[in-house]
Amino acid sequence: MRALRELPRSVWLLACGTFANMVVGVGFAFLFLYLTGPRGLTAGEAGLLTGIGGAGLVAGNFTGGWYGDHFGHRRVLLTSAATSGLLLAAVPLLPTPALYLVLPLSQYASGVQRAANSALVAVIVPEGSRRQAFAVVRAAANGGFTVGPILGALVATHLSYDWLYLAEGLGSLGLACWIARVVPPRAAVEPGHDAAGGMWPELRARPAVLLMLAAIFVTDIVYRQQYSTFPVFLADHGLDARVYGAMLAINGGILLCLELPTALALRRRGPLRIVAAGLLLVAAGYAALLPGATLTTAATMMTLLTLGELLYKTTATAYVADEAPAHVQGRFQSLYAGVSISGTVLAPPLGGALYETAPTLLWPLCTALTLAAGGAVLIADRRSGRPRRPRAGSRETTGAGRGGVSQPAAQPVPAPPTVAAGSGAQPAAGSTHRHDPDGPTGRGGPTGRGRGEFDIPPRAPEPPSGSRPRPTAGGKRTATT
């Protein structure tokens, strides 16, 4: 529990606001019923409007980090939450044609809010504590969403659907006020002069991050079949909505009970291996459906799927944050946020089309895709264990200077060497491996960001003679002559 006590107070207060916002933020779950009911749209029209709104949500996730890197994550979170709240609160007052504009805009603002929230956690929590920080925020969100739909159903049936959207809008406005109060500007790292730096060069320098993002993209399309084709599959085999509701209850119960303890227990383990294990458990979950649909296979599927979710989602979010340079932290988080929610738009049409034309192929294909995704992350983990090239703009200058220009092996005054973990050498006294608010990458910039690497202060020049050993760039010791 010490790891939780060491989290910044702002994280806990942000989690409280997230919980309250998720309790009332369930309007999207009832959107299709609202459009086909009180609004009088056909199923096709409601599906089109829902799809446009989902596209706005994904777009907001992909772009929210850019705003944060340029204008500040706290400022963007406040603005997006207030914008989303105003638009949603106005939904009951608007004519139906106006919803084709307002709903996508509100969903876009919600997506920006989600990306900015992740980026804000990433910048106020130091590397090494981010897994438990993201687990706390996710636990709060899951807890709120467990309570929210129950209350939402009561409001919709005893009052009206209009109250759902009014409550959600007021909840978002309340979240903006709460964040303004509990997260002071000094707690959030604001953008420096290098905020305009490119994201793609940084990503290309981190192939393991790119490979993991591709694996998450594929997995999310598979993972979200539980919300589209899976209930249809159960119904086609005589298992009604009550069974599906029980399966969702298994999902929520496991996440609430195990996600935070699991993040704490595994926080010192290699992140890519944990992500790969989670993806492989998702594959095992869909493989459990291959024998057919029974209560046992459905419960087994949901249990394995949820265990995979609690392993890979929190860990992947923290891994992306740890790998991101300070000036593109928001864009890295935004890219992960968009990839991790892309299945909300792509899963229903892709899964539905395959289930309609070749239903027996759906679960084998889901299993194969997530097996491949998990294997790809394992390969990325193995490759990332090899000696890495220095990051662009870092102080790792054993073979390359700032900007990646190679330096000769012998220089009158060598650049500070990097000692890699496992090389047999120990870090020099006074070396650091922590978040340095005055680091060389600008305000809030990190030093020693590579895993197991330390920045060594420059040493005094070696005496011309003697036999005292000194470290070379490769980490071995040689005698001076």
C-alpha positions in Angstrom: 0.0 0.0 0.0 3.0 2.3 0.3 3.0 2.6 -3.5 -0.5 4.1 -3.3 0.3 6.4 -0.5 3.2 7.9 -2.5 0.9 8.9 -5.3 0.3 12.7 -5.6 -2.8 14.0 -3.9 -4.0 15.4 -7.2 -4.3 11.9 -8.6 -6.7 10.8 -5.9 -8.8 14.0 -6.2 -8.8 13.5 -10.0 -10.0 10.0 -9.5 -12.8 11.2 -7.2 -14.0 13.6 -9.9 -13.7 10.8 -12.5 -15.9 8.5 -10.4 -18.6 11.2 -10.0 -18.5 12.1 -13.7 -18.9 8.4 -14.7 -21.9 7.9 -12.5 -23.9 10.4 -14.5 -22.0 10.0 -17.8 -24.1 7.2 -19.2 -26.1 9.0 -21.8 -24.3 7.3 -24.6 -25.4 3.9 -23.3 -29.0 4.9 -23.8 -28.5 7.0 -27.0 -29.9 4.5 -29.5 -33.1 4.0 -27.3 -33.4 7.8 -26.9 -33.2 8.4 -30.7 -35.6 5.7 -31.7 -38.0 6.4 -28.8 -38.7 10.0 -27.8 -36.9 11.5 -30.9 -38.8 9.2 -33.3 -35.9 8.2 -35.6 -35.7 5.0 -37.5 -33.2 2.4 -36.6 -31.1 3.3 -39.6 -31.1 7.0 -38.8 -30.3 6.3 -35.2 -27.5 4.1 -36.2 -26.1 6.7 -38.5 -26.2 9.4 -35.9 -24.7 7.1 -33.3 -21.9 6.2 -35.7 -21.1 9.8 -36.4 -20.9 10.5 -32.7 -18.6 7.5 -32.2 -16.3 8.9 -35.0 -16.2 12.2 -33.1 -15.2 10.4 -29.9 -12.3 8.6 -31.6 -11.2 11.8 -33.4 -11.1 13.7 -30.1 -9.0 11.0 -28.5 -6.5 11.1 -31.4 -6.2 14.9 -31.3 -6.6 15.9 -27.7 -2.9 15.4 -26.8 -1.8 17.9 -29.5 -3.8 20.6 -27.8 -2.3 19.6 -24.4 1.2 19.7 -25.7 0.7 23.2 -27.1 -1.7 24.8 -24.6 -1.3 22.8 -21.4 -3.0 19.6 -20.4 -4.9 21.1 -17.4 -6.2 23.9 -19.5 -7.3 21.6 -22.3 -9.0 19.3 -19.8 -11.0 22.1 -18.3 -12.0 23.5 -21.7 -13.1 20.2 -23.1 -15.0 19.1 -20.0 -16.9 22.5 -20.0 -17.6 22.3 -23.7 -18.9 18.8 -23.5 -21.1 19.7 -20.6 -22.7 22.7 -22.2 -23.5 20.8 -25.4 -24.9 17.7 -23.6 -27.0 19.8 -21.3 -28.5 21.6 -24.3 -29.6 18.3 -26.0 -33.1 18.2 -24.6 -33.8 21.7 -25.8 -32.6 21.2 -29.4 -34.6 20.1 -32.5 -33.7 16.7 -33.8 -31.8 17.9 -36.9 -29.5 19.9 -34.7 -28.4 16.7 -33.0 -26.4 15.7 -36.1 -24.1 18.6 -35.3 -24.3 18.8 -31.5 -23.8 15.1 -30.6 -20.6 14.6 -32.7 -19.2 17.8 -31.3 -20.0 16.8 -27.7 -18.4 13.4 -28.3 -15.3 15.0 -29.8 -15.0 17.2 -26.7 -15.4 14.1 -24.6 -12.6 12.4 -26.5 -10.3 15.4 -26.0 -11.2 15.3 -22.3 -10.2 11.6 -22.1 -6.9 12.1 -23.8 -6.1 15.2 -21.7 -7.0 13.4 -18.5 -4.5 10.6 -19.3 -1.8 13.1 -20.2 -2.4 15.1 -17.1 -1.9 12.0 -14.9 1.3 11.2 -16.9 2.9 14.6 -16.3 2.0 14.9 -12.6 3.1 11.4 -11.7 6.8 10.5 -11.9 8.1 7.5 -13.9 7.9 4.3 -11.8 4.5 5.2 -10.2 2.4 5.6 -13.3 1.0 2.1 -13.4 -0.6 2.4 -10.0 -1.8 6.0 -10.8 -3.5 4.9 -14.0 -5.0 1.9 -12.1 -6.5 4.2 -9.5 -8.1 6.4 -12.1 -9.4 3.4 -14.1 -10.8 1.8 -10.9 -12.7 5.0 -10.2 -14.0 5.1 -13.8 -15.1 1.4 -13.6 -16.7 1.9 -10.3 -18.7 4.9 -11.5 -19.8 3.1 -14.7 -20.9 0.1 -12.6 -23.3 2.3 -10.7 -24.2 4.7 -13.5 -26.3 2.5 -15.9 -28.5 1.3 -13.0 -29.3 4.8 -12.0 -29.6 5.9 -15.6 -32.2 3.2 -16.3 -34.2 4.4 -13.3 -34.1 8.0 -14.5 -35.0 7.1 -18.0 -38.0 4.9 -17.0 -39.4 7.0 -14.1 -38.6 10.5 -15.4 -37.4 10.9 -19.0 -34.3 10.4 -21.2 -33.9 14.2 -21.3 -32.9 14.2 -17.7 -30.0 11.8 -18.5 -28.4 14.2 -20.9 -29.0 17.2 -18.6 -27.4 15.3 -15.7 -24.4 14.2 -17.9 -23.9 17.8 -19.0 -24.0 19.1 -15.5 -21.7 16.4 -14.4 -19.1 17.4 -17.0 -19.4 21.0 -15.9 -19.0 20.0 -12.3 -15.9 18.0 -13.3 -14.4 21.1 -14.9 -15.0 23.1 -11.7 -13.6 20.3 -9.6 -10.4 20.0 -11.6 -9.9 23.8 -11.5 -10.0 23.6 -7.7 -8.0 20.4 -6.9 -5.4 20.5 -9.7 -3.5 23.8 -9.4 -1.7 25.0 -12.4 1.7 24.4 -10.8 0.9 20.7 -10.5 0.6 20.3 -14.2 3.6 20.7 -16.5 2.8 23.3 -19.1 4.3 23.3 -22.6 7.7 24.6 -23.1 9.3 26.2 -26.2 9.9 22.8 -27.7 6.2 21.8 -27.7 6.1 22.1 -31.5 8.6 19.2 -31.9 7.4 16.4 -34.1 5.9 13.2 -32.7 6.7 10.9 -35.5 10.5 11.1 -35.2 10.2 10.2 -31.6 7.9 7.3 -32.4 10.3 6.0 -35.1 13.1 6.0 -32.5 10.9 3.7 -30.3 9.8 0.8 -32.5 8.6 -1.2 -29.5 6.0 1.5 -28.8 4.8 1.5 -32.5 4.5 -2.3 -32.5 2.6 -2.3 -29.3 0.2 0.4 -30.6 -0.5 -1.7 -33.7 -1.2 -4.7 -31.5 -3.5 -2.7 -29.3 -5.4 -1.5 -32.4 -6.0 -5.0 -33.6 -6.9 -6.3 -30.1 -9.4 -3.5 -29.4 -11.4 -4.5 -32.5 -11.5 -8.0 -31.2 -12.0 -7.1 -27.5 -15.1 -5.0 -28.3 -16.9 -7.8 -30.0 -18.2 -8.5 -26.5 -20.5 -5.5 -27.0 -21.7 -6.3 -30.5 -21.6 -9.8 -31.9 -21.1 -11.7 -28.6 -24.7 -10.9 -27.3 -26.1 -11.8 -30.7 -24.1 -15.1 -30.6 -25.6 -15.9 -27.1 -29.1 -15.1 -28.3 -28.8 -17.3 -31.3 -27.9 -20.2 -29.0 -30.9 -19.6 -26.7 -29.1 -17.5 -24.0 -31.1 -14.3 -23.5 -30.3 -10.8 -22.3 -30.2 -11.8 -18.7 -27.2 -14.1 -19.4 -25.5 -11.3 -21.2 -26.1 -8.9 -18.3 -24.6 -11.5 -16.0 -21.5 -11.7 -18.2 -21.1 -7.9 -18.0 -21.5 -8.2 -14.2 -18.6 -10.6 -14.2 -16.5 -8.2 -16.1 -17.2 -5.3 -13.8 -16.7 -7.3 -10.6 -13.3 -8.7 -11.7 -12.1 -5.2 -12.7 -13.2 -3.6 -9.5 -11.7 -6.3 -7.3 -8.5 -7.2 -9.1 -7.3 -4.4 -11.3 -5.7 -2.2 -8.7 -4.1 -5.0 -6.6 -2.8 -6.5 -9.9 -1.2 -3.3 -10.9 0.5 -3.0 -7.5 1.7 -6.6 -7.5 3.2 -6.4 -11.0 4.5 -2.8 -11.0 8.1 -3.9 -11.1 7.7 -6.4 -13.9 8.6 -5.6 -17.5 5.6 -3.8 -19.1 5.7 -5.4 -22.5 5.6 -8.9 -21.1 2.5 -8.0 -19.0 0.8 -6.4 -22.1 1.6 -9.5 -24.1 0.2 -11.8 -21.4 -3.0 -9.7 -21.4 -3.4 -9.9 -25.2 -2.9 -13.7 -25.0 -5.6 -14.0 -22.3 -8.0 -12.1 -24.6 -7.2 -14.7 -27.3 -7.8 -17.5 -24.8 -11.2 -15.9 -24.0 -12.4 -16.0 -27.5 -11.0 -19.5 -28.0 -13.3 -20.6 -25.1 -16.2 -19.9 -27.4 -15.1 -22.4 -30.1 -16.9 -25.4 -28.6 -20.2 -23.5 -28.6 -22.4 -21.2 -26.5 -23.2 -22.5 -23.0 -23.2 -20.8 -19.6 -19.9 -22.3 -18.8 -18.1 -21.2 -22.1 -19.6 -17.7 -21.9 -18.5 -17.3 -18.3 -15.0 -18.7 -19.1 -14.8 -16.3 -22.0 -15.7 -13.3 -20.0 -13.4 -14.2 -17.1 -10.4 -14.7 -19.4 -11.2 -11.6 -21.4 -11.4 -9.4 -18.3 -8.2 -10.8 -16.8 -6.5 -9.9 -20.1 -8.0 -6.4 -20.0 -6.8 -5.6 -16.5 -3.3 -6.8 -17.4 -2.8 -4.9 -20.7 -4.8 -1.7 -20.5 -3.3 0.0 -17.4 0.2 -1.3 -18.2 0.1 -0.2 -21.8 -1.1 3.3 -20.8 1.8 3.7 -18.3 4.3 2.2 -20.7 3.5 4.8 -23.4 3.7 7.6 -20.8 7.1 6.3 -19.6 8.5 6.1 -23.1 7.2 9.6 -24.2 9.6 12.6 -24.2 8.2 15.5 -22.2 7.4 17.7 -25.1 5.2 15.1 -26.8 3.7 13.4 -23.8 0.2 14.6 -24.7 0.5 13.4 -28.3 1.8 10.0 -27.2 -1.1 9.6 -24.7 -3.5 10.8 -27.4 -2.3 8.3 -29.9 -2.7 5.5 -27.4 -6.1 6.8 -26.3 -7.3 6.8 -29.9 -5.9 3.4 -30.7 -7.4 1.9 -27.5 -10.9 3.1 -28.4 -10.9 2.6 -32.2 -12.9 -0.6 -31.7 -15.9 1.3 -30.7 -16.3 2.4 -34.4 -14.7 -0.5 -36.2 -15.8 -3.6 -34.2 -19.5 -3.5 -34.8 -19.5 -3.2 -38.7 -16.5 -5.6 -39.1 -17.6 -8.2 -36.7 -21.3 -7.9 -37.8 -20.4 -8.4 -41.4 -18.3 -11.5 -40.7 -20.9 -12.9 -38.4 -23.6 -12.5 -41.0 -21.7 -14.1 -43.8 -19.6 -16.7 -42.0 -20.5 -17.0 -38.3 -18.3 -20.0 -37.7 -15.2 -18.0 -38.7 -15.6 -15.1 -36.2 -14.2 -16.6 -33.0 -11.3 -18.5 -34.7 -10.3 -15.2 -36.4 -10.6 -13.3 -33.2 -8.4 -15.8 -31.5 -5.8 -15.8 -34.3 -5.6 -12.0 -34.4 -5.1 -11.6 -30.7 -2.5 -14.4 -30.6 -0.6 -12.6 -33.4 -0.9 -9.4 -31.5 0.4 -10.9 -28.3 3.3 -12.6 -30.1 4.2 -9.3 -31.8 4.5 -7.6 -28.4 6.6 -10.4 -27.1 9.0 -9.9 -30.0 9.1 -6.2 -29.3 9.9 -7.0 -25.7 12.8 -9.3 -26.8 14.2 -6.6 -29.1 13.9 -3.9 -26.6 16.1 -5.8 -24.3 19.0 -5.3 -26.7 21.2 -2.2 -26.5 19.2 0.7 -27.7 20.2 3.7 -29.8 20.1 6.9 -27.9 16.9 8.9 -27.9 16.7 12.0 -30.0 17.7 15.0 -27.8 18.8 12.9 -24.9 22.0 12.9 -23.0 22.9 9.3 -23.8 26.1 10.1 -25.7 28.2 6.9 -25.6 28.2 6.6 -29.3 26.2 9.6 -30.5 26.0 13.2 -29.5 22.9 15.4 -29.2 21.0 15.0 -32.5 22.5 11.6 -33.2 25.9 12.6 -34.7 28.4 9.9 -34.0 31.4 10.9 -31.8 34.9 9.4 -32.2 35.7 6.8 -29.5 38.6 8.8 -28.2 38.2 12.5 -27.4 40.2 14.8 -25.2 37.1 15.4 -23.1 34.6 12.5 -23.7 30.9 13.1 -23.4 29.3 11.7 -20.2 28.9 7.9 -20.8 25.7 5.9 -20.2 25.9 2.9 -18.0 23.3 0.4 -19.0 21.7 -2.0 -16.4 23.2 -5.4 -16.5 26.5 -4.3 -18.0 28.4 -5.0 -14.9 29.2 -1.4 -14.0 27.7 0.6 -11.2 26.3 4.1 -11.5 28.7 6.8 -10.3 27.9 8.6 -7.1 25.5 11.3 -7.5 23.9 9.8 -10.7 20.2 10.2 -11.1 17.2 8.2 -12.4 14.3 10.3 -11.6 12.0 13.0 -13.0 14.0 16.2 -13.0 11.8 19.3 -13.3 14.8 21.3 -14.6 16.1 18.6 -17.0 17.8 19.3 -20.3 14.6 18.8 -22.3 13.0 21.9 -20.9 10.6 22.6 -18.1 9.4 19.3 -16.7 11.8 17.4 -19.0 13.1 14.0 -17.7 16.6 12.9 -17.3 17.7 9.3 -17.3 14.5 8.3 -19.1 15.9 5.0 -20.5 15.0 2.0 -18.4 17.9 1.0 -16.2 20.1 3.9 -17.5 21.8 6.6 -15.5 23.2 10.0 -16.4 26.8 10.1 -15.2 28.3 13.5 -14.3 31.5 14.4 -16.2 34.6 13.2 -14.4 37.8 15.1 -14.0 40.4 14.2 -16.7 42.4 11.0 -16.0 46.0 11.5 -14.8 48.6 10.7 -17.5 49.9 7.7 -15.7 48.9 5.2 -13.2 46.9 2.0 -13.2 43.6 3.0 -11.8 40.9 1.4 -13.9 38.3 3.5 -15.7 35.1 2.6 -17.5 34.9 2.6 -21.2 31.8 3.3 -23.3 31.1 -0.5 -23.4 30.9 -0.7 -19.6 34.2 -2.8 -19.3 37.1 -1.7 -17.2 40.5 -1.1 -18.7 43.7 0.1 -17.0 45.1 3.5 -17.8 48.6 3.6 -19.0 
